[in-house]
Amino acid sequence: MFRVELAVRPRPGVKDPQAEAVQESLARLGHGGVTVDAVGRLLSLTVECDTAEEAERITSDLCDQLLVNPNLETYSVSVGEVA
């Protein structure tokens, strides 16, 4: 069994209204020196399989089929064994 952390972010150049809203709120709170690059989502999955490579492949398939809009988003995967 493997623990998979899947980070999904907007593609560079794609409008990110959530990041813009957070940026504006931070500026209003006096944090003008902080820049919000993107707002995304983090999914934590447990994948039952034999190898980390297989867990990454399964996760990639899930992203392609359901979890990520390839026109607007990109993703990164981190795989570790469940203790």
mmCIF file of the N, C-alpha and C atoms, coordinates in Angstrom:
data_MODEL
# 
_entry.id   MODEL 
# 
loop_
_atom_site.group_PDB 
_atom_site.id 
_atom_site.type_symbol 
_atom_site.label_atom_id 
_atom_site.label_alt_id 
_atom_site.label_comp_id 
_atom_site.label_asym_id 
_atom_site.label_entity_id 
_atom_site.label_seq_id 
_atom_site.pdbx_PDB_ins_code 
_atom_site.Cartn_x 
_atom_site.Cartn_y 
_atom_site.Cartn_z 
_atom_site.occupancy 
_atom_site.B_iso_or_equiv 
_atom_site.pdbx_formal_charge 
_atom_site.auth_seq_id 
_atom_site.auth_comp_id 
_atom_site.auth_asym_id 
_atom_site.auth_atom_id 
_atom_site.pdbx_PDB_model_num 
ATOM 1   N N  . MET A 1 1  ? 0.837   -1.170 0.000   1.00 0.00 ? 1  MET A N  1 
ATOM 2   C CA . MET A 1 1  ? 0.000   0.000  0.000   1.00 0.00 ? 1  MET A CA 1 
ATOM 3   C C  . MET A 1 1  ? 0.888   1.242  0.000   1.00 0.00 ? 1  MET A C  1 
ATOM 4   N N  . PHE A 1 2  ? 0.430   2.255  -0.716  1.00 0.00 ? 2  PHE A N  1 
ATOM 5   C CA . PHE A 1 2  ? 1.211   3.474  -0.838  1.00 0.00 ? 2  PHE A CA 1 
ATOM 6   C C  . PHE A 1 2  ? 0.342   4.698  -0.582  1.00 0.00 ? 2  PHE A C  1 
ATOM 7   N N  . ARG A 1 3  ? 0.954   5.685  0.066   1.00 0.00 ? 3  ARG A N  1 
ATOM 8   C CA . ARG A 1 3  ? 0.312   6.983  0.298   1.00 0.00 ? 3  ARG A CA 1 
ATOM 9   C C  . ARG A 1 3  ? 0.745   7.885  -0.843  1.00 0.00 ? 3  ARG A C  1 
ATOM 10  N N  . VAL A 1 4  ? -0.223  8.483  -1.509  1.00 0.00 ? 4  VAL A N  1 
ATOM 11  C CA . VAL A 1 4  ? 0.059   9.365  -2.637  1.00 0.00 ? 4  VAL A CA 1 
ATOM 12  C C  . VAL A 1 4  ? -0.441  10.766 -2.297  1.00 0.00 ? 4  VAL A C  1 
ATOM 13  N N  . GLU A 1 5  ? 0.429   11.752 -2.459  1.00 0.00 ? 5  GLU A N  1 
ATOM 14  C CA . GLU A 1 5  ? 0.051   13.155 -2.329  1.00 0.00 ? 5  GLU A CA 1 
ATOM 15  C C  . GLU A 1 5  ? 0.004   13.716 -3.745  1.00 0.00 ? 5  GLU A C  1 
ATOM 16  N N  . LEU A 1 6  ? -1.144  14.206 -4.132  1.00 0.00 ? 6  LEU A N  1 
ATOM 17  C CA . LEU A 1 6  ? -1.362  14.731 -5.476  1.00 0.00 ? 6  LEU A CA 1 
ATOM 18  C C  . LEU A 1 6  ? -1.648  16.225 -5.370  1.00 0.00 ? 6  LEU A C  1 
ATOM 19  N N  . ALA A 1 7  ? -0.766  17.034 -5.912  1.00 0.00 ? 7  ALA A N  1 
ATOM 20  C CA . ALA A 1 7  ? -0.939  18.488 -5.898  1.00 0.00 ? 7  ALA A CA 1 
ATOM 21  C C  . ALA A 1 7  ? -1.386  18.938 -7.289  1.00 0.00 ? 7  ALA A C  1 
ATOM 22  N N  . VAL A 1 8  ? -2.536  19.599 -7.340  1.00 0.00 ? 8  VAL A N  1 
ATOM 23  C CA . VAL A 1 8  ? -3.097  20.090 -8.600  1.00 0.00 ? 8  VAL A CA 1 
ATOM 24  C C  . VAL A 1 8  ? -3.075  21.615 -8.560  1.00 0.00 ? 8  VAL A C  1 
ATOM 25  N N  . ARG A 1 9  ? -2.504  22.204 -9.625  1.00 0.00 ? 9  ARG A N  1 
ATOM 26  C CA . ARG A 1 9  ? -2.391  23.663 -9.693  1.00 0.00 ? 9  ARG A CA 1 
ATOM 27  C C  . ARG A 1 9  ? -2.839  24.151 -11.065 1.00 0.00 ? 9  ARG A C  1 
ATOM 28  N N  . PRO A 1 10 ? -3.230  25.416 -11.138 1.00 0.00 ? 10 PRO A N  1 
ATOM 29  C CA . PRO A 1 10 ? -3.543  25.981 -12.456 1.00 0.00 ? 10 PRO A CA 1 
ATOM 30  C C  . PRO A 1 10 ? -2.281  26.008 -13.325 1.00 0.00 ? 10 PRO A C  1 
ATOM 31  N N  . ARG A 1 11 ? -2.469  25.817 -14.611 1.00 0.00 ? 11 ARG A N  1 
ATOM 32  C CA . ARG A 1 11 ? -1.340  25.934 -15.556 1.00 0.00 ? 11 ARG A CA 1 
ATOM 33  C C  . ARG A 1 11 ? -0.835  27.369 -15.550 1.00 0.00 ? 11 ARG A C  1 
ATOM 34  N N  . PRO A 1 12 ? 0.463   27.554 -15.762 1.00 0.00 ? 12 PRO A N  1 
ATOM 35  C CA . PRO A 1 12 ? 0.976   28.922 -15.881 1.00 0.00 ? 12 PRO A CA 1 
ATOM 36  C C  . PRO A 1 12 ? 0.252   29.662 -17.013 1.00 0.00 ? 12 PRO A C  1 
ATOM 37  N N  . GLY A 1 13 ? -0.100  30.899 -16.756 1.00 0.00 ? 13 GLY A N  1 
ATOM 38  C CA . GLY A 1 13 ? -0.791  31.708 -17.755 1.00 0.00 ? 13 GLY A CA 1 
ATOM 39  C C  . GLY A 1 13 ? -2.301  31.600 -17.720 1.00 0.00 ? 13 GLY A C  1 
ATOM 40  N N  . VAL A 1 14 ? -2.837  30.626 -16.968 1.00 0.00 ? 14 VAL A N  1 
ATOM 41  C CA . VAL A 1 14 ? -4.286  30.470 -16.851 1.00 0.00 ? 14 VAL A CA 1 
ATOM 42  C C  . VAL A 1 14 ? -4.774  31.371 -15.717 1.00 0.00 ? 14 VAL A C  1 
ATOM 43  N N  . LYS A 1 15 ? -5.851  32.095 -15.962 1.00 0.00 ? 15 LYS A N  1 
ATOM 44  C CA . LYS A 1 15 ? -6.412  32.984 -14.943 1.00 0.00 ? 15 LYS A CA 1 
ATOM 45  C C  . LYS A 1 15 ? -6.756  32.181 -13.688 1.00 0.00 ? 15 LYS A C  1 
ATOM 46  N N  . ASP A 1 16 ? -6.346  32.713 -12.532 1.00 0.00 ? 16 ASP A N  1 
ATOM 47  C CA . ASP A 1 16 ? -6.559  32.030 -11.258 1.00 0.00 ? 16 ASP A CA 1 
ATOM 48  C C  . ASP A 1 16 ? -7.303  32.978 -10.310 1.00 0.00 ? 16 ASP A C  1 
ATOM 49  N N  . PRO A 1 17 ? -8.641  33.033 -10.407 1.00 0.00 ? 17 PRO A N  1 
ATOM 50  C CA . PRO A 1 17 ? -9.402  33.976 -9.586  1.00 0.00 ? 17 PRO A CA 1 
ATOM 51  C C  . PRO A 1 17 ? -9.235  33.753 -8.086  1.00 0.00 ? 17 PRO A C  1 
ATOM 52  N N  . GLN A 1 18 ? -9.026  32.522 -7.668  1.00 0.00 ? 18 GLN A N  1 
ATOM 53  C CA . GLN A 1 18 ? -8.825  32.270 -6.238  1.00 0.00 ? 18 GLN A CA 1 
ATOM 54  C C  . GLN A 1 18 ? -7.527  32.913 -5.764  1.00 0.00 ? 18 GLN A C  1 
ATOM 55  N N  . ALA A 1 19 ? -6.474  32.763 -6.532  1.00 0.00 ? 19 ALA A N  1 
ATOM 56  C CA . ALA A 1 19 ? -5.195  33.372 -6.161  1.00 0.00 ? 19 ALA A CA 1 
ATOM 57  C C  . ALA A 1 19 ? -5.325  34.900 -6.132  1.00 0.00 ? 19 ALA A C  1 
ATOM 58  N N  . GLU A 1 20 ? -6.047  35.458 -7.098  1.00 0.00 ? 20 GLU A N  1 
ATOM 59  C CA . GLU A 1 20 ? -6.239  36.911 -7.130  1.00 0.00 ? 20 GLU A CA 1 
ATOM 60  C C  . GLU A 1 20 ? -6.987  37.389 -5.889  1.00 0.00 ? 20 GLU A C  1 
ATOM 61  N N  . ALA A 1 21 ? -8.014  36.650 -5.471  1.00 0.00 ? 21 ALA A N  1 
ATOM 62  C CA . ALA A 1 21 ? -8.789  37.030 -4.289  1.00 0.00 ? 21 ALA A CA 1 
ATOM 63  C C  . ALA A 1 21 ? -7.937  36.954 -3.023  1.00 0.00 ? 21 ALA A C  1 
ATOM 64  N N  . VAL A 1 22 ? -7.136  35.904 -2.905  1.00 0.00 ? 22 VAL A N  1 
ATOM 65  C CA . VAL A 1 22 ? -6.263  35.777 -1.736  1.00 0.00 ? 22 VAL A CA 1 
ATOM 66  C C  . VAL A 1 22 ? -5.233  36.897 -1.744  1.00 0.00 ? 22 VAL A C  1 
ATOM 67  N N  . GLN A 1 23 ? -4.670  37.188 -2.914  1.00 0.00 ? 23 GLN A N  1 
ATOM 68  C CA . GLN A 1 23 ? -3.677  38.261 -3.039  1.00 0.00 ? 23 GLN A CA 1 
ATOM 69  C C  . GLN A 1 23 ? -4.263  39.598 -2.572  1.00 0.00 ? 23 GLN A C  1 
ATOM 70  N N  . GLU A 1 24 ? -5.456  39.912 -3.019  1.00 0.00 ? 24 GLU A N  1 
ATOM 71  C CA . GLU A 1 24 ? -6.111  41.160 -2.621  1.00 0.00 ? 24 GLU A CA 1 
ATOM 72  C C  . GLU A 1 24 ? -6.365  41.198 -1.116  1.00 0.00 ? 24 GLU A C  1 
ATOM 73  N N  . SER A 1 25 ? -6.802  40.085 -0.555  1.00 0.00 ? 25 SER A N  1 
ATOM 74  C CA . SER A 1 25 ? -7.067  40.034 0.888   1.00 0.00 ? 25 SER A CA 1 
ATOM 75  C C  . SER A 1 25 ? -5.784  40.204 1.693   1.00 0.00 ? 25 SER A C  1 
ATOM 76  N N  . LEU A 1 26 ? -4.711  39.581 1.257   1.00 0.00 ? 26 LEU A N  1 
ATOM 77  C CA . LEU A 1 26 ? -3.439  39.736 1.963   1.00 0.00 ? 26 LEU A CA 1 
ATOM 78  C C  . LEU A 1 26 ? -2.969  41.179 1.928   1.00 0.00 ? 26 LEU A C  1 
ATOM 79  N N  . ALA A 1 27 ? -3.123  41.827 0.774   1.00 0.00 ? 27 ALA A N  1 
ATOM 80  C CA . ALA A 1 27 ? -2.720  43.234 0.657   1.00 0.00 ? 27 ALA A CA 1 
ATOM 81  C C  . ALA A 1 27 ? -3.538  44.105 1.613   1.00 0.00 ? 27 ALA A C  1 
ATOM 82  N N  . ARG A 1 28 ? -4.850  43.839 1.703   1.00 0.00 ? 28 ARG A N  1 
ATOM 83  C CA . ARG A 1 28 ? -5.713  44.607 2.615   1.00 0.00 ? 28 ARG A CA 1 
ATOM 84  C C  . ARG A 1 28 ? -5.308  44.395 4.070   1.00 0.00 ? 28 ARG A C  1 
ATOM 85  N N  . LEU A 1 29 ? -4.772  43.229 4.373   1.00 0.00 ? 29 LEU A N  1 
ATOM 86  C CA . LEU A 1 29 ? -4.342  42.931 5.741   1.00 0.00 ? 29 LEU A CA 1 
ATOM 87  C C  . LEU A 1 29 ? -2.935  43.442 6.030   1.00 0.00 ? 29 LEU A C  1 
ATOM 88  N N  . GLY A 1 30 ? -2.330  44.099 5.041   1.00 0.00 ? 30 GLY A N  1 
ATOM 89  C CA . GLY A 1 30 ? -1.009  44.673 5.243   1.00 0.00 ? 30 GLY A CA 1 
ATOM 90  C C  . GLY A 1 30 ? 0.146   43.770 4.855   1.00 0.00 ? 30 GLY A C  1 
ATOM 91  N N  . HIS A 1 31 ? -0.126  42.726 4.124   1.00 0.00 ? 31 HIS A N  1 
ATOM 92  C CA . HIS A 1 31 ? 0.921   41.793 3.708   1.00 0.00 ? 31 HIS A CA 1 
ATOM 93  C C  . HIS A 1 31 ? 1.243   41.967 2.227   1.00 0.00 ? 31 HIS A C  1 
ATOM 94  N N  . GLY A 1 32 ? 1.577   43.198 1.849   1.00 0.00 ? 32 GLY A N  1 
ATOM 95  C CA . GLY A 1 32 ? 1.854   43.509 0.452   1.00 0.00 ? 32 GLY A CA 1 
ATOM 96  C C  . GLY A 1 32 ? 3.108   42.848 -0.087  1.00 0.00 ? 32 GLY A C  1 
ATOM 97  N N  . GLY A 1 33 ? 3.997   42.375 0.786   1.00 0.00 ? 33 GLY A N  1 
ATOM 98  C CA . GLY A 1 33 ? 5.228   41.731 0.337   1.00 0.00 ? 33 GLY A CA 1 
ATOM 99  C C  . GLY A 1 33 ? 5.068   40.261 0.024   1.00 0.00 ? 33 GLY A C  1 
ATOM 100 N N  . VAL A 1 34 ? 3.854   39.745 0.131   1.00 0.00 ? 34 VAL A N  1 
ATOM 101 C CA . VAL A 1 34 ? 3.590   38.325 -0.155  1.00 0.00 ? 34 VAL A CA 1 
ATOM 102 C C  . VAL A 1 34 ? 2.878   38.226 -1.493  1.00 0.00 ? 34 VAL A C  1 
ATOM 103 N N  . THR A 1 35 ? 3.387   37.368 -2.362  1.00 0.00 ? 35 THR A N  1 
ATOM 104 C CA . THR A 1 35 ? 2.767   37.155 -3.662  1.00 0.00 ? 35 THR A CA 1 
ATOM 105 C C  . THR A 1 35 ? 2.182   35.749 -3.721  1.00 0.00 ? 35 THR A C  1 
ATOM 106 N N  . VAL A 1 36 ? 0.926   35.653 -4.070  1.00 0.00 ? 36 VAL A N  1 
ATOM 107 C CA . VAL A 1 36 ? 0.259   34.363 -4.222  1.00 0.00 ? 36 VAL A CA 1 
ATOM 108 C C  . VAL A 1 36 ? 0.454   33.910 -5.665  1.00 0.00 ? 36 VAL A C  1 
ATOM 109 N N  . ASP A 1 37 ? 1.217   32.850 -5.863  1.00 0.00 ? 37 ASP A N  1 
ATOM 110 C CA . ASP A 1 37 ? 1.493   32.356 -7.206  1.00 0.00 ? 37 ASP A CA 1 
ATOM 111 C C  . ASP A 1 37 ? 0.330   31.550 -7.774  1.00 0.00 ? 37 ASP A C  1 
ATOM 112 N N  . ALA A 1 38 ? -0.298  30.740 -6.934  1.00 0.00 ? 38 ALA A N  1 
ATOM 113 C CA . ALA A 1 38 ? -1.412  29.909 -7.401  1.00 0.00 ? 38 ALA A CA 1 
ATOM 114 C C  . ALA A 1 38 ? -2.154  29.348 -6.204  1.00 0.00 ? 38 ALA A C  1 
ATOM 115 N N  . VAL A 1 39 ? -3.424  29.073 -6.406  1.00 0.00 ? 39 VAL A N  1 
ATOM 116 C CA . VAL A 1 39 ? -4.224  28.346 -5.424  1.00 0.00 ? 39 VAL A CA 1 
ATOM 117 C C  . VAL A 1 39 ? -4.666  27.062 -6.108  1.00 0.00 ? 39 VAL A C  1 
ATOM 118 N N  . GLY A 1 40 ? -4.377  25.955 -5.491  1.00 0.00 ? 40 GLY A N  1 
ATOM 119 C CA . GLY A 1 40 ? -4.724  24.664 -6.078  1.00 0.00 ? 40 GLY A CA 1 
ATOM 120 C C  . GLY A 1 40 ? -5.407  23.796 -5.038  1.00 0.00 ? 40 GLY A C  1 
ATOM 121 N N  . ARG A 1 41 ? -5.211  22.511 -5.193  1.00 0.00 ? 41 ARG A N  1 
ATOM 122 C CA . ARG A 1 41 ? -5.776  21.587 -4.219  1.00 0.00 ? 41 ARG A CA 1 
ATOM 123 C C  . ARG A 1 41 ? -4.809  20.428 -4.017  1.00 0.00 ? 41 ARG A C  1 
ATOM 124 N N  . LEU A 1 42 ? -4.887  19.836 -2.835  1.00 0.00 ? 42 LEU A N  1 
ATOM 125 C CA . LEU A 1 42 ? -4.036  18.713 -2.478  1.00 0.00 ? 42 LEU A CA 1 
ATOM 126 C C  . LEU A 1 42 ? -4.929  17.532 -2.164  1.00 0.00 ? 42 LEU A C  1 
ATOM 127 N N  . LEU A 1 43 ? -4.704  16.441 -2.850  1.00 0.00 ? 43 LEU A N  1 
ATOM 128 C CA . LEU A 1 43 ? -5.454  15.223 -2.591  1.00 0.00 ? 43 LEU A CA 1 
ATOM 129 C C  . LEU A 1 43 ? -4.506  14.207 -1.972  1.00 0.00 ? 43 LEU A C  1 
ATOM 130 N N  . SER A 1 44 ? -4.945  13.551 -0.926  1.00 0.00 ? 44 SER A N  1 
ATOM 131 C CA . SER A 1 44 ? -4.170  12.511 -0.272  1.00 0.00 ? 44 SER A CA 1 
ATOM 132 C C  . SER A 1 44 ? -4.888  11.193 -0.521  1.00 0.00 ? 44 SER A C  1 
ATOM 133 N N  . LEU A 1 45 ? -4.205  10.266 -1.163  1.00 0.00 ? 45 LEU A N  1 
ATOM 134 C CA . LEU A 1 45 ? -4.805  8.992  -1.560  1.00 0.00 ? 45 LEU A CA 1 
ATOM 135 C C  . LEU A 1 45 ? -4.029  7.828  -0.972  1.00 0.00 ? 45 LEU A C  1 
ATOM 136 N N  . THR A 1 46 ? -4.698  6.728  -0.726  1.00 0.00 ? 46 THR A N  1 
ATOM 137 C CA . THR A 1 46 ? -4.046  5.474  -0.406  1.00 0.00 ? 46 THR A CA 1 
ATOM 138 C C  . THR A 1 46 ? -4.310  4.538  -1.569  1.00 0.00 ? 46 THR A C  1 
ATOM 139 N N  . VAL A 1 47 ? -3.239  4.020  -2.165  1.00 0.00 ? 47 VAL A N  1 
ATOM 140 C CA . VAL A 1 47 ? -3.356  3.163  -3.343  1.00 0.00 ? 47 VAL A CA 1 
ATOM 141 C C  . VAL A 1 47 ? -2.826  1.777  -2.988  1.00 0.00 ? 47 VAL A C  1 
ATOM 142 N N  . GLU A 1 48 ? -3.673  0.780  -3.185  1.00 0.00 ? 48 GLU A N  1 
ATOM 143 C CA . GLU A 1 48 ? -3.259  -0.598 -2.925  1.00 0.00 ? 48 GLU A CA 1 
ATOM 144 C C  . GLU A 1 48 ? -2.658  -1.187 -4.195  1.00 0.00 ? 48 GLU A C  1 
ATOM 145 N N  . CYS A 1 49 ? -1.338  -1.414 -4.161  1.00 0.00 ? 49 CYS A N  1 
ATOM 146 C CA . CYS A 1 49 ? -0.625  -2.010 -5.280  1.00 0.00 ? 49 CYS A CA 1 
ATOM 147 C C  . CYS A 1 49 ? 0.731   -2.487 -4.771  1.00 0.00 ? 49 CYS A C  1 
ATOM 148 N N  . ASP A 1 50 ? 1.558   -3.025 -5.672  1.00 0.00 ? 50 ASP A N  1 
ATOM 149 C CA . ASP A 1 50 ? 2.819   -3.655 -5.249  1.00 0.00 ? 50 ASP A CA 1 
ATOM 150 C C  . ASP A 1 50 ? 4.034   -2.738 -5.262  1.00 0.00 ? 50 ASP A C  1 
ATOM 151 N N  . THR A 1 51 ? 4.058   -1.734 -6.129  1.00 0.00 ? 51 THR A N  1 
ATOM 152 C CA . THR A 1 51 ? 5.248   -0.884 -6.244  1.00 0.00 ? 51 THR A CA 1 
ATOM 153 C C  . THR A 1 51 ? 4.869   0.592  -6.284  1.00 0.00 ? 51 THR A C  1 
ATOM 154 N N  . ALA A 1 52 ? 5.844   1.432  -5.948  1.00 0.00 ? 52 ALA A N  1 
ATOM 155 C CA . ALA A 1 52 ? 5.635   2.872  -6.014  1.00 0.00 ? 52 ALA A CA 1 
ATOM 156 C C  . ALA A 1 52 ? 5.383   3.314  -7.454  1.00 0.00 ? 52 ALA A C  1 
ATOM 157 N N  . GLU A 1 53 ? 6.057   2.669  -8.395  1.00 0.00 ? 53 GLU A N  1 
ATOM 158 C CA . GLU A 1 53 ? 5.865   2.995  -9.808  1.00 0.00 ? 53 GLU A CA 1 
ATOM 159 C C  . GLU A 1 53 ? 4.427   2.727  -10.245 1.00 0.00 ? 53 GLU A C  1 
ATOM 160 N N  . GLU A 1 54 ? 3.871   1.615  -9.765  1.00 0.00 ? 54 GLU A N  1 
ATOM 161 C CA . GLU A 1 54 ? 2.487   1.280  -10.093 1.00 0.00 ? 54 GLU A CA 1 
ATOM 162 C C  . GLU A 1 54 ? 1.526   2.289  -9.459  1.00 0.00 ? 54 GLU A C  1 
ATOM 163 N N  . ALA A 1 55 ? 1.814   2.691  -8.215  1.00 0.00 ? 55 ALA A N  1 
ATOM 164 C CA . ALA A 1 55 ? 0.980   3.694  -7.540  1.00 0.00 ? 55 ALA A CA 1 
ATOM 165 C C  . ALA A 1 55 ? 0.998   5.005  -8.317  1.00 0.00 ? 55 ALA A C  1 
ATOM 166 N N  . GLU A 1 56 ? 2.167   5.384  -8.823  1.00 0.00 ? 56 GLU A N  1 
ATOM 167 C CA . GLU A 1 56 ? 2.269   6.620  -9.606  1.00 0.00 ? 56 GLU A CA 1 
ATOM 168 C C  . GLU A 1 56 ? 1.509   6.491  -10.925 1.00 0.00 ? 56 GLU A C  1 
ATOM 169 N N  . ARG A 1 57 ? 1.588   5.331  -11.564 1.00 0.00 ? 57 ARG A N  1 
ATOM 170 C CA . ARG A 1 57 ? 0.866   5.103  -12.827 1.00 0.00 ? 57 ARG A CA 1 
ATOM 171 C C  . ARG A 1 57 ? -0.640  5.155  -12.603 1.00 0.00 ? 57 ARG A C  1 
ATOM 172 N N  . ILE A 1 58 ? -1.110  4.505  -11.546 1.00 0.00 ? 58 ILE A N  1 
ATOM 173 C CA . ILE A 1 58 ? -2.539  4.510  -11.227 1.00 0.00 ? 58 ILE A CA 1 
ATOM 174 C C  . ILE A 1 58 ? -3.011  5.939  -10.971 1.00 0.00 ? 58 ILE A C  1 
ATOM 175 N N  . THR A 1 59 ? -2.227  6.685  -10.197 1.00 0.00 ? 59 THR A N  1 
ATOM 176 C CA . THR A 1 59 ? -2.585  8.070  -9.901  1.00 0.00 ? 59 THR A CA 1 
ATOM 177 C C  . THR A 1 59 ? -2.621  8.908  -11.171 1.00 0.00 ? 59 THR A C  1 
ATOM 178 N N  . SER A 1 60 ? -1.647  8.705  -12.046 1.00 0.00 ? 60 SER A N  1 
ATOM 179 C CA . SER A 1 60 ? -1.625  9.424  -13.323 1.00 0.00 ? 60 SER A CA 1 
ATOM 180 C C  . SER A 1 60 ? -2.870  9.107  -14.148 1.00 0.00 ? 60 SER A C  1 
ATOM 181 N N  . ASP A 1 61 ? -3.268  7.837  -14.161 1.00 0.00 ? 61 ASP A N  1 
ATOM 182 C CA . ASP A 1 61 ? -4.489  7.445  -14.872 1.00 0.00 ? 61 ASP A CA 1 
ATOM 183 C C  . ASP A 1 61 ? -5.712  8.141  -14.280 1.00 0.00 ? 61 ASP A C  1 
ATOM 184 N N  . LEU A 1 62 ? -5.780  8.208  -12.944 1.00 0.00 ? 62 LEU A N  1 
ATOM 185 C CA . LEU A 1 62 ? -6.902  8.891  -12.285 1.00 0.00 ? 62 LEU A CA 1 
ATOM 186 C C  . LEU A 1 62 ? -6.936  10.367 -12.670 1.00 0.00 ? 62 LEU A C  1 
ATOM 187 N N  . CYS A 1 63 ? -5.763  10.969 -12.741 1.00 0.00 ? 63 CYS A N  1 
ATOM 188 C CA . CYS A 1 63 ? -5.689  12.383 -13.131 1.00 0.00 ? 63 CYS A CA 1 
ATOM 189 C C  . CYS A 1 63 ? -6.196  12.568 -14.552 1.00 0.00 ? 63 CYS A C  1 
ATOM 190 N N  . ASP A 1 64 ? -5.752  11.695 -15.456 1.00 0.00 ? 64 ASP A N  1 
ATOM 191 C CA . ASP A 1 64 ? -6.158  11.803 -16.857 1.00 0.00 ? 64 ASP A CA 1 
ATOM 192 C C  . ASP A 1 64 ? -7.655  11.564 -17.044 1.00 0.00 ? 64 ASP A C  1 
ATOM 193 N N  . GLN A 1 65 ? -8.227  10.677 -16.237 1.00 0.00 ? 65 GLN A N  1 
ATOM 194 C CA . GLN A 1 65 ? -9.630  10.299 -16.411 1.00 0.00 ? 65 GLN A CA 1 
ATOM 195 C C  . GLN A 1 65 ? -10.602 11.215 -15.674 1.00 0.00 ? 65 GLN A C  1 
ATOM 196 N N  . LEU A 1 66 ? -10.175 11.790 -14.525 1.00 0.00 ? 66 LEU A N  1 
ATOM 197 C CA . LEU A 1 66 ? -11.156 12.457 -13.681 1.00 0.00 ? 66 LEU A CA 1 
ATOM 198 C C  . LEU A 1 66 ? -10.648 13.673 -12.909 1.00 0.00 ? 66 LEU A C  1 
ATOM 199 N N  . LEU A 1 67 ? -9.484  13.581 -12.319 1.00 0.00 ? 67 LEU A N  1 
ATOM 200 C CA . LEU A 1 67 ? -9.094  14.537 -11.296 1.00 0.00 ? 67 LEU A CA 1 
ATOM 201 C C  . LEU A 1 67 ? -8.492  15.843 -11.794 1.00 0.00 ? 67 LEU A C  1 
ATOM 202 N N  . VAL A 1 68 ? -8.004  15.876 -13.028 1.00 0.00 ? 68 VAL A N  1 
ATOM 203 C CA . VAL A 1 68 ? -7.305  17.055 -13.530 1.00 0.00 ? 68 VAL A CA 1 
ATOM 204 C C  . VAL A 1 68 ? -7.851  17.441 -14.901 1.00 0.00 ? 68 VAL A C  1 
ATOM 205 N N  . ASN A 1 69 ? -8.093  18.730 -15.084 1.00 0.00 ? 69 ASN A N  1 
ATOM 206 C CA . ASN A 1 69 ? -8.459  19.249 -16.399 1.00 0.00 ? 69 ASN A CA 1 
ATOM 207 C C  . ASN A 1 69 ? -7.154  19.643 -17.094 1.00 0.00 ? 69 ASN A C  1 
ATOM 208 N N  . PRO A 1 70 ? -6.686  18.847 -18.060 1.00 0.00 ? 70 PRO A N  1 
ATOM 209 C CA . PRO A 1 70 ? -5.371  19.099 -18.663 1.00 0.00 ? 70 PRO A CA 1 
ATOM 210 C C  . PRO A 1 70 ? -5.273  20.430 -19.406 1.00 0.00 ? 70 PRO A C  1 
ATOM 211 N N  . ASN A 1 71 ? -6.389  21.017 -19.777 1.00 0.00 ? 71 ASN A N  1 
ATOM 212 C CA . ASN A 1 71 ? -6.365  22.313 -20.444 1.00 0.00 ? 71 ASN A CA 1 
ATOM 213 C C  . ASN A 1 71 ? -6.082  23.461 -19.476 1.00 0.00 ? 71 ASN A C  1 
ATOM 214 N N  . LEU A 1 72 ? -6.450  23.270 -18.214 1.00 0.00 ? 72 LEU A N  1 
ATOM 215 C CA . LEU A 1 72 ? -6.345  24.347 -17.234 1.00 0.00 ? 72 LEU A CA 1 
ATOM 216 C C  . LEU A 1 72 ? -5.394  24.059 -16.088 1.00 0.00 ? 72 LEU A C  1 
ATOM 217 N N  . GLU A 1 73 ? -5.091  22.771 -15.851 1.00 0.00 ? 73 GLU A N  1 
ATOM 218 C CA . GLU A 1 73 ? -4.349  22.400 -14.650 1.00 0.00 ? 73 GLU A CA 1 
ATOM 219 C C  . GLU A 1 73 ? -3.145  21.515 -14.956 1.00 0.00 ? 73 GLU A C  1 
ATOM 220 N N  . THR A 1 74 ? -2.222  21.508 -14.020 1.00 0.00 ? 74 THR A N  1 
ATOM 221 C CA . THR A 1 74 ? -1.092  20.588 -14.058 1.00 0.00 ? 74 THR A CA 1 
ATOM 222 C C  . THR A 1 74 ? -1.027  19.924 -12.671 1.00 0.00 ? 74 THR A C  1 
ATOM 223 N N  . TYR A 1 75 ? -0.284  18.861 -12.556 1.00 0.00 ? 75 TYR A N  1 
ATOM 224 C CA . TYR A 1 75 ? -0.225  18.171 -11.265 1.00 0.00 ? 75 TYR A CA 1 
ATOM 225 C C  . TYR A 1 75 ? 1.155   17.587 -11.028 1.00 0.00 ? 75 TYR A C  1 
ATOM 226 N N  . SER A 1 76 ? 1.420   17.316 -9.749  1.00 0.00 ? 76 SER A N  1 
ATOM 227 C CA . SER A 1 76 ? 2.638   16.609 -9.358  1.00 0.00 ? 76 SER A CA 1 
ATOM 228 C C  . SER A 1 76 ? 2.241   15.534 -8.356  1.00 0.00 ? 76 SER A C  1 
ATOM 229 N N  . VAL A 1 77 ? 2.997   14.453 -8.365  1.00 0.00 ? 77 VAL A N  1 
ATOM 230 C CA . VAL A 1 77 ? 2.683   13.284 -7.547  1.00 0.00 ? 77 VAL A CA 1 
ATOM 231 C C  . VAL A 1 77 ? 3.868   12.952 -6.668  1.00 0.00 ? 77 VAL A C  1 
ATOM 232 N N  . SER A 1 78 ? 3.590   12.657 -5.400  1.00 0.00 ? 78 SER A N  1 
ATOM 233 C CA . SER A 1 78 ? 4.604   12.184 -4.473  1.00 0.00 ? 78 SER A CA 1 
ATOM 234 C C  . SER A 1 78 ? 4.092   10.878 -3.879  1.00 0.00 ? 78 SER A C  1 
ATOM 235 N N  . VAL A 1 79 ? 4.914   9.826  -3.942  1.00 0.00 ? 79 VAL A N  1 
ATOM 236 C CA . VAL A 1 79 ? 4.486   8.502  -3.486  1.00 0.00 ? 79 VAL A CA 1 
ATOM 237 C C  . VAL A 1 79 ? 5.405   8.029  -2.361  1.00 0.00 ? 79 VAL A C  1 
ATOM 238 N N  . GLY A 1 80 ? 4.798   7.497  -1.296  1.00 0.00 ? 80 GLY A N  1 
ATOM 239 C CA . GLY A 1 80 ? 5.547   6.908  -0.202  1.00 0.00 ? 80 GLY A CA 1 
ATOM 240 C C  . GLY A 1 80 ? 4.803   5.699  0.332   1.00 0.00 ? 80 GLY A C  1 
ATOM 241 N N  . GLU A 1 81 ? 5.541   4.791  0.952   1.00 0.00 ? 81 GLU A N  1 
ATOM 242 C CA . GLU A 1 81 ? 4.911   3.592  1.523   1.00 0.00 ? 81 GLU A CA 1 
ATOM 243 C C  . GLU A 1 81 ? 4.113   3.957  2.763   1.00 0.00 ? 81 GLU A C  1 
ATOM 244 N N  . VAL A 1 82 ? 3.004   3.262  2.960   1.00 0.00 ? 82 VAL A N  1 
ATOM 245 C CA . VAL A 1 82 ? 2.212   3.430  4.167   1.00 0.00 ? 82 VAL A CA 1 
ATOM 246 C C  . VAL A 1 82 ? 2.895   2.636  5.270   1.00 0.00 ? 82 VAL A C  1 
ATOM 247 N N  . ALA A 1 83 ? 3.111   3.290  6.403   1.00 0.00 ? 83 ALA A N  1 
ATOM 248 C CA . ALA A 1 83 ? 3.804   2.636  7.523   1.00 0.00 ? 83 ALA A CA 1 
ATOM 249 C C  . ALA A 1 83 ? 2.896   1.647  8.220   1.00 0.00 ? 83 ALA A C  1 
# 
